[in-house]
Amino acid sequence: MSLTAREQQVLDLIREAPLSSPEDLARRLGISRAAVNVYVGHLTRKGALLGRGYLLPPARTGVVVVGGANLDIKARITGEVIGATSNPGRASQAPGGVARNVAENLARLGADTRLITAVGQDPVGDLLLERTAAAGVDVGPALLSPHCATGTYTAVLDAAGELVIAVAAMDVTDELTPEVLRARRGVLAGAGWIVADGNLSAEALAQLLTLAAGNSTPVVFEPVSVPKAARLRPALLAGPVPYAVTPNLGELGALVGRDVADEDGAIAGAAAELHALGLTLVWVRRGRRGSLLSEAGVDGGAPGVQTFPALPARVVDVTGAGDAMLAAFLAALAGGLGAAEAARHGHAAAALTIESSHTVLPTLSPAAIRARLVPPPGVPAPAPQTPPQGDLS
């Protein structure tokens, strides 16, 4: 069950000083002792406190990522793109999928990460799970489907590394049904954070949000694409909502049911509509224009809105940069940083990733992100180029 803003304030103070008396809490919050007792009663009924003495439940740590895993097939055209015919180029294969990529990035950033996904009982599925586990992700909760082949994502890039077109064959993700998620509720209950990608069905996403709300676990929803973003709308209107969403501009429009202009005021207005439904963070990625972060106000106050520039980068390959951006954002939040600083970490991870040919940068680390945020003295920044518009795998 979710907490109100005041309940969260009381819980935060108790975590900070578990031996505080009701009088101490009342003084710090500027409310009466009787009101403190009421909020403590609410927290106890919701499971955030365990009875007398302000006993806190065992800490939930780590991140559970739920969604797609697939084989990435990247074909890069070496010359001018000519439609309706074959083009000379190069091709490569690597593990991919938004949820899988986010999970690997999180693990490389030091987060305790589990992945709930679906793959086929085939050599490709075996490869995906082996490679993901080798990167430090717990893949034990994954579903091995006897009915579907492991998914594939085929991306065609131009000579500059920009996406021309992509085809996602992800039917196996439909195997992540509400029943499958309920069977993994123990895994979800142990998470400090949950990430869900737009490859989930509307029914599975609604079930995931319900399970997370029952444990007061914040959920970050990554829409993946404009059509898939529309899957969240019924859940937004019908039940528990995510803590945060991370759309690009087109996906934001799908979430609010109308086109949104690429202007600060228009984006902030759309974000305010999502805050009114209960979302705390709306982080909108705008490609070369950076991003806009909107954070819900406390006790009904106005949202706090900040914009961030994209970091300069020399584009090699944009595939997977959005996944790195989300992972670094969440790793920072899980590490106790504020949302604004987390957004800066996300931009640094995206810049590092698009300068590499890898979908998930093998050298991604907290130290690499810190170094990118503060270039060494005397080292010129790379010439600015177009960063990714959103998640691309």
Secondary structure, DSSP 8 states (H G I E B T S, - for coil): ----HHHHHHHHHHHH-TT--HHHHHHHHTS-HHHHHHHHHHHHHTTSS-SGGG-------SEEEES--EEEEEEEESS---TTS---EEEEEEEE-HHHHHHHHHHHTT--EEEE-EEESSHHHHHHHHHHHHTT-B-TT-EEESSS--EEEEEEE-TTS-EEEEEEE-GGGGG--HHHHHHTHHHHHT-SEEEEETTS-HHHHHHHHHHHHHTT--EEEE--SHHHHTTHHHHHHHS---SEE--BHHHHHHHHTS---SSHHHHHHHHHHHHHTT-SEEEEE-GGG-EEEEE--GGG---EEEEE-------S--TTHHHHHHHHHHHHHHTT--HHHHHHHHHHHHHHHHTSS-SS-TT--HHHHHHHHS--TT----------SS---
